[in-house]
Amino acid sequence: MLLIRPLQENDLDALYAMAQNAGKGLTTLPADTELLQRKIDRARDSFSQRCAPEAGLYLFALEDTETGRAVGISGIEARVGLEEVFYNYRLSLTVNASRELGVHVRTPTLHLSNDMTDTTEICSLLLADNYKGGGNGLLLSRCRFMFLDEFRKHFSDKVFAEMRGVSDASGQSPLWDALGSKFFDMEFSQADRLSGLGNKSFIAELMPKYPIYLPMLPDSARAVIGRVHDNTLPALKMLEAEGFNFNGMVDIFDGGPVVEAFIQNIRSIRESVNRHAMVVSKPVDLDVPPEQRVMISNRSFRDFRVTTIPVDCIEPDTIRLPRDVADALRVESGDPVRLAPLKDQLRIPYRR
């Protein structure tokens, strides 16, 4: 069984191994044990409510219950820009016109922006290669929406994701080579690492504050602005299916797009339903395709759990759970649970 749960202390080794295999560009999860340990500690404080809700970092592990090992991670940053300034570039137009000369020129530009400050970010999505497919990535990503919906008071009304931008096999970013490297004597991989270590605002503050006119950049740099890395394309398509749209902002380093949605418009939230658990002794065939499964969460804050269950287990007021699934979710008969479709095409029966 694959189970979503809060990240734990003993997940450090598995998390480090996944970060090592992720390659360049995943700034929120660099392969650095000290930084990863700090993230684990912060996540534990967040779930234990030992920090202010708006300062929370909620990191979820996807656990293979047969091995007890974490095979994926995803996260929610409750609010960005509260401690360090959060920067993006905003794509816009600068218009120059002269009626006398008959000139009307529209020039695409990049403006340094802090517009996403105090907004909730979904982040840190990473899945081990041998667990990709079978709906596992959907569970790992979409479980966050169930948590957002359940505990909306801790988050902003709008949610965004900063997608990984284009870089080549050696980790070189065309936008960084054309822009960032002109102000810092370092490679993109080094800037990327400093960003992951928490120094992104320091670097951003040394970037030019005046508009960047895109025609002054080489074609290779302009071509990647607003585009995602090939490995990130499935994550982007999933978010688009949930109702996220490009908001005109891009990452200051690699030009990756920022997509956003209001919580109430996210598909998994709009189509979720509440039921009560009914633990049954009769076996349930859990080996069904992703198209026939729903996500089920236990609605607990400190001990949040999510897994999947066949859609035909749903009754008008309850959902039938075999004992092992109920134990994994830490629920008993009569406990409230929340359901949401795993795949886009699924419609939950008995909706009110």
N, C-alpha and C positions, 0 to 999 in steps of 0.2 A: 504494500500500500504506500502511496505517496501522500504526505501530510504536510500542510503548511503550519508552522508554529513560530513563535518569537525566536530570534537568534539567541544562541546560548554560548556560555564560556567555552564549552568543549568543541565549538564549531570552528575555532581559529585555524587549525591545520587544514581542514577541508576548504575553508574560505581562501586561505593563502594559495592552495593548489589551484583553485579555480581562477584566482586573480593572475597567477603566473601564466596560465594558458590563454587568458583573454587577449593578450597582445597589447599594443599601444592604443591609446585613445579612450580607455575607460577610466576617466579621471577620478571618479568617486570610489573606485576600488583598486588602488595600486597595489602591487605585490610588495607590501611593506608590513611586516608583522606588528611593528609598534603602532602604526596608524590603524591597522585593522583591529588591534586589541582595543584601541581608544574608541573605535566605532561600536564594537561589541559592548563595551562598558557604558557608552552613552545610550545605546539601545535598551540595555537592561534597566538603566535609570528611567528611561522614558516609559517603558511598560510598567515599571514599579511605581510610577508617578512620583519619583524623587526629584523631578525637575518640572519647571513650568510647562504646561501643555504646548504653548506656542514655541518652546525651545526643543520640542521632542524630535527624535530621530527614531522611526519605527522600522526596524529591519526584520524581515521574515525569511526563515529558512524553509526550503523544500526538503523534507527528510524522507529517505527511503527507510521505511520502518523495519524492513528485513535486516538491514545492516546498521541502522541507527545513525547513518552518516548523512550530513547535509550535502545535497547535490545541486542546489540552486539558492539564489538569494534575490530578494527584491526589497525596495524600501520606500518610505514616505518621509520627506523632510517637512515638518509641520509648517514652518515659515522660513523663507530665505531672506537674507539681507538684514537680519536683526543684530548680529554681532559684527559681521564684516560686510562691506558694501558688495552687492551682487550686480555684476555687469553683464550686459548683452550689447550687441549692435542692433540697432533698428534700421531696417531697409526703408528708404524713403526716396522721394524725388526732390531735386532742387531745380527750380524753373527760372531761367533767364530769358527775358523777352525785350525786344525793342520794336515798337510799331514803326518807327521811322526807317529802321534798317530792314524791316520785315523778317526779324529773327525771333524764333520761339524755340528754345532749346530745353529739353527735359533731361536732366542728368541724374542717374541713379546714384545714391550716396548711402554711406553707413554713418549712423550717429551713435555715439556711446550713450547707453541708456541704463537707468536703474528701475525701469517700469515694473519689473517682476517682484520688487521688494514687498515683503509681507504676504507673499502668495505661497500656497502649498505646492511642493514639487514631488512628483513620483520619480524615483531614481534607482540606481544601483541594481539594475536587472542583469542577472548572470546565471546561466544554466550550464551544467557540465555537458560536454559534447555527447557522451554516450546516453544521455537522458533526453536529448532533443527529439521532438516528434511525439505523437500519441496524445497531444493535448497538454503535455506537461508545461510547456512555455505559457500556454493560455492560463492555466491554473496559477502559475507563479506570478504572472502579471496581474490578472484580474482579481486575485484575492485581495489586492490593495483597495479596490473599489468597494468591496464589502466592508472593509474596516473603515474607510472614509465615510460610508453611508451610516454605519452604526454609531460612529462617534463624531458627527459633523461639528459639534461645538468646539472641537480642538483644531479645526482646520478652516482655511479660507473658503469662500464660496467658489472660487476659481482654482483650478488645478492645472499645472503645466508639466511638461517633460522637455528637457534639453537633450536632443538626440545627438548621437555621436556623428561627427562630420567625416568627410572624405580624407583618408590618408592612404599612402601606398604600403606595400608589403614590408618596407623597411621602416615604416612609421613616420614618413615625411608628409607634412601637410602643405599643399600648394598655397593655401591662404596664409599660413604662418610664414612660409618662405618669402612670400611677396610683401607681407605687411609686418607681422610681429617681429620677425628676425631683424628688421631694419632698426628697431628700437632696443633690441636685446641681443647681446652677443652670445646666443645659445641656440641649440637645436630644438626642434619642436618636441622631441621626446623628453628633453630636460624641462622645458616649460610645462609640458603635460604632467610630468612627475611633481614639479613644484605645486601645480594646481591641486593635484590629488593630496598633497601634504598640507593643504590649507593655505597656500600662499597665492591663490588666484587674484585676490583683491589687490595685493601688493603689485603684482605684475600689471593688472588692469589700470592701476592708478598712474603708471608710467607710460601707458599708451597715449597717443595723441587725442586730445579732447575735441579737436575741430573735425568737421566732416571729412570722410574719406570718399573721394570721387572715384567711382568704380572704373570709369574709362582709363584712369591712370594706372590701374593694376593690369598685369598680364592676363591673357585669355585663360591660362590654366587656373589662375586664382578666381577669376570671375565665374568660371564654369562650375565651381564646387560650392559657391555660396547658396545656402538653403538646401543642399543635398545631403543625404545620409550615407554612411559607410555601408557597403554591401551586406556586412554581417548584421547591420541594424535595420535593414529594410523590413524583415518580418515583424519586428517590434513596432515600426512605424505603421505598417498596414493594420496591425491589431488595434493600435490606438485610434486610427482613422475610423475603423469599424465601430469603435466605442463612441465616436462623436467628436474626437479631437481634431482641430484644424490648425494649420500654420498661422501664426499670429504676426508675422512680419519681423520677428526677432531671430537673430542667429548668434551662435557662440563666438566669442571674441577671438578664440584661437584657431579653430578649424572650420568655422562657418556653418556648423550643423544647425538645422532648423529647430525652433522652439514651437511646440504644439500645445494647445490649451483647450480646456472645456470647463463649463460650469458643472458643479457636482450633480445638480438635479437633471442635467441633460445626458449624463453618461449612461450608455445603454444598459450595462450590467446593473446599474442602480435603478433605472426606470423599470426594468423587467424583474426585479427581485421580489420575492414574496416571503411571508413569515408562516411557519408551521410549528407544530409541536412534535418532538421526537417520540417515536413508539418503537421501543426495543423489542425485537422478535427473535424467536428461537429458530424459526425456519430459515434455512440458508438462502442467501441472495446471490445471484450471479453478478459479480462485480466486473467481470471481464467483458465489457461492452465497448463499442467504439465511442470516441469523444462526442460524436453527434448525438449520442443517446444518454449523455451524462449531464448532471447538474452539479454545481458547486454547493457545498453545504458548510455553513459556519456555525460555531457554538455561541456567538454573540457575546463572548467574554472579552474584556479589555486586557487584563493582565495575562490571561492564558488563552489568547486567541488561537483557534484551530480551524482549519479548512481542509476538506478533502472532496472527493467526488463520489456520486452515488447514481445508479441508473434512474432515469426519469420515471420509469414505470413503478418506482417505489413510492411515488407521491400520491397521497390521498387528499380528499377535500380539505381536511383540517390537520392531518398528520403526515409524517413521512416514516416509512418502515426502515429501521436500521438494524442490521445484524449486530450481535454483541461486540465483535471486534471493531467495527466502525464506531459504534457508540463509545467504546472505551478509548479509541484514538482521539475522538472529539471531546471526551470527558463530559458526556451528557448521559442522562437517564431519561426514562419514559416521562413525558410531561414537560420536559425542559424546552424552552423556545429555541428555535433554530431559524437561520435565514438561508434561502435558496436563491441561486441566480444561474442563468444558462452558462454552460462552459463554451459552447460554440454559438456563433452569430445566428445560425438558422433555427436553433432550438426554441420552441415556445413551451413554457411551463403550463401544464394543464391545471384546471380548476382555479384559474386566476379570478380574483374578485374585482 
